[in-house]
Amino acid sequence: MVQSMADKKTGSDTLTADEPPAARRLAARLALRRRDPLGPAVPSGRHRRVAPPAAAKERTDVPGAVARWAYRHCRLVLGSAACLFLLCALVGLSAGDRWSNGGVIADGTAAQRAERAAERLGAGTPDLVVYARSGRPVDAPEVAERGRRMTELAARTPGVASALSYWNTGQEPLRSTDGRGALLRVDLKGGESETARTARTLVPALRAAASGLELSVSGPAWVNVSATDQAKRDLLRSELFALPAAFAVLALAFGSLTATLVPLGIGLTAASGALALLAAVTRLTPVSVFAVNLSCALGFGLAVDYALFTLARYREERARGLDAEAAIGRAMSTTGRAVAFCALTMAWCMASLLVFPLGLIRSLAIASLVVVGFCAAGTLFLIPALVAALGSRLDDARPPFRLPWRPRAAAPSGSPFWRRVAVTVTRRPLPWALAGAALLLGLAAPVVGLRPALMDETILPRHAEARSTAEAVRADFAHVPERQLTVVLPRTDPVTGAARLDAYARRLAALPGAARVSTEAGDYAGGRLTAPRHVDAGGRHGTLVVVFAADAPQSPRTAALVEAVRGTSAPGPAEVAGAAVHLADTERAVTGALGWWAAPMLSGVFVMLLLLTRSPLVAVKAAVLGGLSIGAAVGLMVLLFQRTHLLGPPAGGGGDTLEITMPLLAAALAFGLCVDYEVFLVARMAEEWRRTRRNTASIVFGIEHTGRLFTAAALVVAVSMGALIAARVSLLVILGATIAAIVLLDATVVRSLLVPAVMRLAGRANWWSPAPRRRTAPAADGSPVPE
């Protein structure tokens, strides 16, 4: 009788699977009469230590089986991981200078085809721009002789396709306005990695040979070299900041230095493994140097997140009375399953970026896929092995220090603060849902003012040679090479078609935004011929018409000039090349791929969440909230960098623009990270729902038991990604600041306000499934087992 009364007093939390259905229903009705409107489904405070039932049947799911195997073979797992870590470190360091820095121009565009046609006529975009200055005019005999020798040396160097300078062509645009400087334009062979390696050897050789001339270098290949060197220094600087900060956050979260070392070790292993695999991938395809920084920051943050949630669940199961092996098996059967879905979701989000025809985005997507795989593998194998090796030190009830706001017990339990937050929101869900949605929509509003640009030397710090040289060329030359639009007429003879070519050049020179037009027959301005030239030979096919824009290549006026040049009637088939043309075609290609990116990403996440929760409404809700997070991420980026320059000037274009790949990457990362947190939270809510069948109680239970973990996890990711703010390459600053801000916003506003409010409004419809579901009942240890 005493036991029966106790069961009635505590409600369904103490019922076993052997109780008849009538007794369970009676206990549930009695529980509803308690003062706490949420009933017994929301335990608070410490967990009771309950002895596991002798006849409890172990789950045989794959994550639990892997955890038990790794626990029993901890020496083999840890020894293999140590060897793999050392091997990966050696392979990663061996990559050398094979990293690339380009891939920001869309593949397969009309601009690319025009560029190749211009290269065949000797007028392609130069990979190196060497600015040579002298104290005397460049036409002076001694200066001219040095310039010709330097040009010949560049042309003879292996890996150089062509070298054109003022001294071997006499072209006026290659001489500065004061007559004391000239340009050497060098076109290099091979892809971005090959051109960077050639530039590293060619530039020092030119400096040594050009005695008496002051040389400074710019151009895409030298920007690549400078950005690669700077990114390596930034990586070291950011990691030196991120490691101690993450250690402090985890120490506060766990209250145990031993437990803190577990996620840190897994994070370092995942980052080193990703770096090694990316170094191997560079032998097959170009990989951006920024992928190294991203993989280390993202890999460290994700691995720590996964380990944090899994280890917290292990300590919770230990507090319930399970032994170490059973507890880690149980943790992997629940949280480990969520980790697997998180990894698949993040991988799907990043793999969807492969639809964009941009080499930079593809290499960053590959880096993210590699990182996610290492993070998931490290969580599934290393945590059980570390639990076996460290033993009771992971769940010691007497931590070395205790802060005033931490409970005295080291065993993880529900947070009273987050319980109060969840109860407050679920009591009045509609106002909180509207407030959270309004905040995200307000942050997303600046997206309408986004102005994309292509990456150039402005991603480097102001003191970088490639950037300062480009600025000097713009200041000292009347017609900057980067502002020219090269029109290739492959079937037009400049002699037999001279009349039609003259009329075409006059029409181009009259277009708004055109400063000057140059052909073999002369120069044009304002719609008329200003400087005629004699054409020596005829009977050949192919000629060039160069249009110099009056404004910067990534300005709106130059963009309009590109469309006008393309729309002007030509004397034959015409192709247009140039930086402004590449921007227009890249923007068009990205816009065309947006639908092919968004639809698979959202549908794939919906399917994965449906498989995890078996609830269509929860999956739809996660996809919608993820979409709001995407808008908020890009809106924050536009607000912080394009409009206000709060954290520095924008990258690319040199004006109020944003490099075109950054919004795409930020959107995919923000969506993936936000859905990651959604998976952990909803998995805990669904677990409680299957145990109690009470919607509001399950919502509050999930927030109460994950709120503290979400805060710590968000801080770790924010620290890891936010450490990139210390970088000198502006692309990394933009990405790191945006992701850090959106993760903190998601872990607070979205998880604590929007998710509980929307799920409370939906009621029991949250858990409706079109497929029949097996009923579950609580086991003696409080965990759901099949009836």
N, C-alpha and C positions, 0 to 999 in steps of 0.2 A: 504493500500500500504506500509506504514511504517513497519507493522508487516511482510508482505511478504518479504520485503528487508532484514529485520533482520533474517528471517528464512534462506534466501539464504546465508547470510553472515556467520552464525554460522554452517551451514551444518545440518547433520542429527541428531545432539545431541538434537535439540529442537523440532524435529518432534514428533507429537503425533500419537497415534494408529489410529486416525480418518483421517489422511492424505491419499489421494488416492495413489495407487502404482506409478503412473506416477510422482507425485510430489516428492515422496521419491527418485526415480531414478534420477530425475533432481538435487535434492539437493546433492546426492552422487557424481554426475559428477562435480558439482561446487566445492565440497569440494576437489576433486582431484587436482584442479588447484591451490590450496593454496601452499605457499612456503614450508610449513612443509610437507615433503614426507609422513609422517604417517597420515596426515589428522586429522579431528576432533575427530577420535575415541580414541585419546590419550590425554585426558585433563590433564593439569598440574596445579600446584598451588593449591589454595583453591577451595573447592567445593562451588558452588552457592547454596544459600538457596532458595529452590523452595517449594511453598505450595503444599501439596499433593492434587490430584484431588478429588473432592467430590464423584465422581462416581467410584473411584478406587476400584476394587474388591479384597478383601483380599485372599491371598493364603490359602488353606486349607490343606497343607501338614502336616505330622505328627510332624516334629521338630518345625514348627511354631505354631501349635496348643498346643503342650506341653509347649512351651515358654510362650504363652499367659496365659495358665492355671496357670503356676508357678508364673507369674507376678501378677495375680489377687489374688492368695492365698499365698502371700509371707510369711506371718506369720506362716502359717501351714508348709510350706516347710522349712523355716529357723529353726523353733522350732524342727521339726523332725530331721533335719540335726544335730543340736546341741546335741540332745539326742543320736543320732546314733554315733556321734563322741565320746562322753563320754563312751558309751557302748563298742565301738570298742577299745578304749584305755585300758579299764579294761580287755577285753578279750585278747588283744594282750600281755599285761603284764603277764597274767596268764599262758602263754605257758611254762614258767620255763625252764627246761632242756630237753624238748621233741624234740628239734631240733637235726637233725643228721648232720654228716659231711662226710659221705661216698657217695656211689652211683657212684663211678668212674670206677667200674669194670662191664663189660657187663654181662647181665643176660643170663642164658641158654647156656653158652659156655662149651666146653670140660674141660676147666680149672676149672670151678666151680664144675662140676661133679667129677673131680679128687680130688678136695679139700674136698668134702663131703666123698668120699671114704677114704681119708687119715685120716679124723677125726674119722671115725669108727675104725681105727687101732691106734688111739691115737697120730697121727702125723700131725694134722692140723696146719694151720698158727696161731700163738698165737695172742690174742687180746691185751694182756699186756706183756711187756718184762721188768722185774724188774732186774736191775743191782745192786748187793750187793757187797760191798767192805769192807775189813777189814785190819787192820794193820798187821795181821798175816796170814799165809797160810790158805786157805779155808778148808784144810784137818785137821787142828788142832782140837782137841776134842771139845773145847768150841765153836769155830766158827761153826763147823759142827752141833753141837747140836742146836745152834740158827737158823742155816739155815733150819734144819729139822722141827723145831717148826713153822717157818715162812711158810714153804711149806705146812704143815698140816693145818695151819690156813686158808691159801688161798683155799685149797681143800674143807674145811668144810663150807666156806662162801656161802650163798644162791646166786644163779645166776652163780656159777662157774662150768664149765663142767669138767675141769681137770687142774691140776697144776703139772708141771714137773720141777725139778731143778737138779743141779749137785749133791746135797746132797741125793736125793732119787732115782737117776738113775745111777749116776757114769759116765755119758757120758762125754767123754773128750772135745767135742766141747763146752760144757756149762761152762768150766773153762777158765779163762783168761790166757794169755801166761806167766804172771809173777806169777801165782798161788795165787794171793791175791784177786781175784774177781770171782764171779760166777753169772750165770743167772737163773732166775725163769721165766718159760714160762707158762702163764695162759690163758686158753681158756674159754671164757665166753659164757653163753647161751643167746639166743634171737637175735633180730636185732640190728642195730646200736644204736638206742635210748636206748634200754635196756642195752646193754653192756656199754654205757657211764654212765648210772645211777649206774650200779654195780661198775664200776671203781671209781666213785666219793666216794663211801663208802669203797671200799676195800683198796685203796691205803693209806688213813690215818690210817686204822687199821693195815696194814702191817708196816708202819713207827713206830707206837706206840709199836708193838710187837717185832720189830727187834732191840732191844737195843744192842749197840755195833757194829752194822752194818750200814754202810752208804748206803742208798738206793736212787736210781734215776730210773725214770720210763719212758718208751717209748712204742711204739706199737700203732696200729690203734685206739684202744679205748681211749688211753690217748691223742693221737693227736686230736681225736674228742672233748674231753673235753677242751683241750687247745685252739683249733680253735674256739669253741663255745664261750668261755669266751672272747677271743681276738676280735671276730667279733662283739660282743655286745659293747665292748669299742670303736671299730672302727666306729660303727654306730653312736654313740653319737658324736664322734669327727668330722665325716664328715658332719653330719647335722648341727652342730654348725658353721661350715664353710660355708655350702651351703646356709643356710637361709639368712644371711646378704648379701652375694654376689649376690644371686638371687634378693633380694629386691633392691639392688643398680642398677642392670641391668634393672629391670622393671620400676624403678623410672625414669631412663633416657629415656626409651622407651615411657612412657606415659606422663611424665611431671606432674604427679598428684599422690600424696601420697595415696589418697582415691582409685583411680583406681588401684594402685599397690596392695592394700590389697585384691582385689577380686581374682586374680589368685593365690596369696599365700594361701588364705584361702581354695580354692578348692584343691590345691596341698596337703596341710596338711590333709584335710579330706580324700582324695583319699589314701594317704599313710597309715593313721591310719586304714581305712576300709580294705585295703589289708592285713595289719599286723594281724588284728583280724581274717579275714577269713582263712589266712594261719595257725594261731594258732589252729583254729578248724579243719583244714585239717590234722594237725599232729596226731589227734586221730584216723584217718583212714589210713594214709599212711605216710611213712617217708618224711619229708620236710627238705631240707638242710638249715643250718643256714645262708648260703650265700644268700639264697632266700630272707631273711629278708632285708639284705643290698641292694640287687638288687631291690626289690619291692619298698622300700622307695625312692631310688635314681631315678629309672625309673618312678615311679608313680608321684613323685613331678615334674620331668621334663616334662612328657607328659601332666599332668593336667595344668601346667602353660602354655605350648604351646597352648593347645586347648582354654584355657580361653583368652590368649593373642590375638589370631586371632579372636575369637568371639567378644570380647569386642571392639577391634579395628573396626570391621565391624559395631557394634552397634553405636559407636561414629560417624562413617562416615554417617550412615543413619540419625542420629540426625542432623548432619551438613546439610543434604539435606532438612530438615524441617519437618521430621516425629516426632510425639510425642513418648514418651518413650516406650509405649506398642507396637505401630506399628513398631518402630525401632528395638526392641528386637525380635519381631516376624519376621521381615524381615531378621535380621541377622541370626536367627536360620534357616530360610528357605533357606539361601544360605550357609553361613559358617558353620552353624550347620549341614547341610546335608554333607558337606565335613568332618566335625568332625566324623560323624557316619561312613563314608566310611574309614576314617583314622583308627578309632578304629577297624573296621572289618578287615582291611588289616593287622594291627599290630597283632591282635589276630590270624589271619590265619598264619602269619609268625611264631609266637611262638608256635602255636598248631602243626605245621609241625615238630617241634623238638621231638614230642612224638614218632616218629618212631624209634628214637635211643634207644637201650636197655640199657640206662645208667640212674640210679636213680637220679644222680645229675642233669643231663640235664632235666629230666622229672619234677623234683620239681621246677627247675628254670622256665621251661615253664609254669607250673601251676601258679607260682607266677606272671609271666608276664600277663597271661590271666586274673587273678583276678585284677591286677592293671589297665589294659586297660578298663575293665568293670566299675570300680569305676571312672576312669577319664571321660569316656563318660557320665555316669549318672550324675556326678557332673557338667559337662558342660551344659547338657540339662536342669537340674532342678535348680541348685544353681545360675547360672549367672542371669537368669530372676528374681529370687527372690531377689538377691542382688541389681539388677538394680532398682527394685521397692522400696527397703528399702533405698538405698543411694540417689536415685533421681538425681537431677541436679549436685550433687557433682562429678559424674562420667564424665560429659562433660563440666565442668567449663572452660570457655574460658580464664581464668586468672590463670594459674598454679602458685604455690608458688615460683617457680624459673624457669629460662629459660637459657639454655646453648647457646653459640654463634651459634652452627650449627643447632639448632632447630628452626622451624618456630614460629612466634609469636602466631599463632592460635593454640589452643589445639586440634582442630578437626583434625583427621588423614587425610592426603592428600597424593598425589603422591610425591615420593622422587625425587628431581632433579638429585641427584647423580646417583641413580639407573636407572633413565631414560636415562642419558648420557651413562651409561654402556650398557644398552640394545640397544640403537641406534647404538653405536659403534660396538657391536657384530653382529647385524643384517645387518649391511652394508657390512661386510666381513665375512660371517659365516663360510666358509670352513677352513681358517687358524685357527680360534678360536676353531672350533670343533676338528681339528686335534691336536691342542696344549692341549686341555683338556683331550682328549682320551689318548694322549701319557703320560700325567702326571699320570693318574689313572693306566694305564698299567705298568708304571715304578714302582709305589708303590706296585703293585701286584706281581712284578717279584720275590721278596724274598720268595713267597709261595713255590716255588719248593724246597727250602732248609728246609722246616718244618720237625722237628723231634719230634713226639708226645711222651709223657711220662705219667705215672700214678701219681696221687697225692700222696705225702708222707709228711714226717715231714718237708721237705724243704719249704713248704708254710708258716711255722711259722717263726717269727723273731729268730735270732741266739741265743738270751738269753733264749728262751723257753726251758723248761726242756725236753720235748719230743724230740726236735731237738738235744740238746747238749748230751743227753743220747745216742741217736742213733749214733752220731759221736764218742762217747767214746767207744761204743761196737765195731764199725768198727776198731778202732785203737788198742783195747786191746785183741781182739780174733782172732785167726788164721782163723777160719771158721765162718763167720758171718751168723746168721740164715736167713737173708733176701736173701742171695745169693744161697740158696740151692734149688735144683729142686728135688721134691719128686716123685719118680716113684712108683705107686701103682700096685702090681701084685696080684689081688684078688684071682686067682685060682692056684697060685704057692706055693707048700709046700717047705719051706727052707731046709728040710732034704731029702725027696725023690727026690727033684729036685735040689740038691746041685750042681751037675756037670753043669747043664744048667745055673743055677744062677751064678756060678763062671765065666763061659764063657761070660755071658752077662755083668757082672760087669767089666771084663777085657776090653771088647769092649768099654764100656762107659768111662772107665778111660783113654783110648787112644784117645778120641775125643779132638780136639783143643778147648781150653777154659775151660776144666775140670781140676780142681785142685786136686780133691780127690773124691773117690766114697766109700760109706759105706754101708755094708749089715750086716745081722746077722752073716755071716760067717767071716767077717773081713773088713779091709780097703784096698783100692786099689789106686794106683797112677801110672801114666805113663804106664798103660796097664798091671800092675802086682800086685800081692798080697803083701802088705807090713806089715800088722798086722793081722794075723789070730785069729779068736775067735771060741770058742766051742759052738755049737748049742745044747741046752739041750733037747728039745722035738720035736717030729714029729707028723704026722697025723693031722695037722691043715692046713687050707687053708688061704692064704693071707700073703704077706710079703711086705716089703718096701725096696727100693733101693734109697739112697740119693746121689745126685750128687751135689758137691759144685763147683760153678763157680769161676773162677779166677778173674773175673771182676765184676763191679757193675751190679746189676740186669737189669738196663735199658740201658746198653751199647750195641752197635751193635754186639760186639763179643759174648755177652751172648745171644742175640737174635738168632744168628746163632747156638749157642749151643743148644738152645731149639729145633730148627728144626732138628738138628742132633740126639738128644736124641729121639725125636718122630719117627725119621726114622730108628733107630737102631732095628734090629730084637730082640724081647724079647722072653723068654721061655713060654709066654702065653699072654692073654689080658693084656694090660698095659695102664695106665692113668698117665699123668704127671701134677703135681701141682707146684705152686710157683709163686712169684711175676713176674718174667720174662715171665712165661707162661700166666699169666693174661694179661700182656701188649700185648703180641702177639695176643691173642684171642680177646681182646677188640679192638685193632687196626683193625683186620680183620672184626669184627662185624660193626664197625663204617664205614669202607670203603664200606662194602656191603650195608649199609643203606643210603649212600650219594645220590644215584639216587632216592630212594623212598622219600628222603627229598626235594631235589632240584626241581624235576618235579612237585609235587603238590603245592609247595610254589610258583613257578613262574607262573604256570597255574592259580592258585587261584587269585594271584594279577592281572594277565591279565584280568580275568573275572570281577573282581571288578572294575578295572579302565575302562573297556569297558562299564559296567553298568553306571558308573558316567559320562563319556565323550561321550559314544556311538561312539568312534573313535578307530578302531583297530590299526591304526598306532601309536597313542599316547600311547595306552596300551602296545604295543610291545616296543616302545621306553623307557617307564618307566621300563619295566622288564629288558631290556638290560642295562640301566644305573644302575639299582639296582644290577645287576650281577657284573658290574665294581666296584661298591661300596663294594660289598662283598670281591672281590679280593684285593682291596686297604686296607680294614680293616684288613684282615688276614696278608697281606704283611707288613703293619705297625707294627702289633704285632710281627711278626718274626724279623723285622728289629730292633725294639726298645728293645726287651727283649731277644730274642734267640741269635742274632748276636752281637749287640753292648752293651747290658746290660746298656743302657743309663739311664733307670729309675730303675735299680736294677737287681738282678739275676733272671733267669727264675724260674717258679714254677714247681716242679716235677722233679724227676730224679737226681737232684743235678748237672747236666751238662748243655750243650748247647741244651736244650730241652724245650718244652712247654707242659704244662698239656693238655691232649687230649680234654677235654671238652671246654677249653677256645676259641679255634678257631671256634668251632661250635656255641657257644653262641654269640660270637662277630659277626659272619657272619649273624645270624638271626636278632640280634638287629640292626646292621648296615643297613641291607636290609629294615627292617620294618620302621626305622626312616627316611631313605632316601625316601622311597615311601610315607611316611606321608607328607613330604614337597612337594613331587611331586603332591600329591592330592590337597593340598591347592593352589599351583601355577596353575596347569592345570584347576582347577575349576574356578579360576578367569579369566584365559584366555578364557575358553569356554564360560563363561558368557558374556564376551565382544564380542566374535565372534558371538554369537547368536544375539547380539544387532546390530553389524555393518557389519558383513560378511567380515571383512578385517583381513587377517592373520597377517601381520607384525604389524599392529596397535594393535591387540589383544595381541601379544607376548610382545610388549613394555609396554602396559598397565598393563599386569600381573606382569612383573618385577618391574615396577615403583611403583605399589601399594602394593607389598608384600615384596620388597627387605629389607626395614627397619624392617619389622616384622620378616622376616627370620633371620636377623642378631641378633635381640633380642632373638628370640626363640632358635636359635642355641647356643647363649651364656648361656641361662638359662640351657639347657640340658647339655652343656659342663661343666658348673659350678657344676650342680647336680651330674653328673657322674664323673667328674674330681675330685670331693671332695674325691672320694674313693682312690685317690693317697696317701692321708694321712694315709690310713690303714696300719696296720702291717702285715696283711695276704696278701701274694703276689698275690694270685688269684684275689683279689679285686683290687689291684693296676693295674694289667695287664688289666682287663676288663674296669675299669674306664678310664684309660689313652687312650686306643684304641678307645672306643666309643666317648670320648670327641674330639679326633683328627679327627675322621671320620665325625662327625656331623659338625664341623667347616669347614672341607674340602667340604662337600656336600653343605652347605649353601652358600659357596662362589664360588668355582670352578664349581661345577655341575650346581647349579641353575643360576649362572650369566653368565656362558660361554657355557657349553655343551647344556643345555636345549634350550635356545633361538637360538643357532647356528643350532642345528639339526632341530628344528621346522621351522626355516627360510628356510633351504634347502629343507624341505619337502613341503613347500608352502601350498596350499589349500588342499593337500592330508591329512594334519593333521586332518581335520574335516570331511573327507568322512566317511559315515556310510552305511553299507549294508542294513539297515532298513530305511524305510521312516521316515522323521523327520518333526514334525510340524514346520511351519515357525513362527518366532517370530518377534515382532516389539517393539520398545521402548515405554515404558509408559511415562507419563508426568514427572515422577520423575527420569527418566533415567534408570529404571529397566525393564528387559524384561517381558512381559506378553503375553499370547497366543492371537493370532488374533481372 
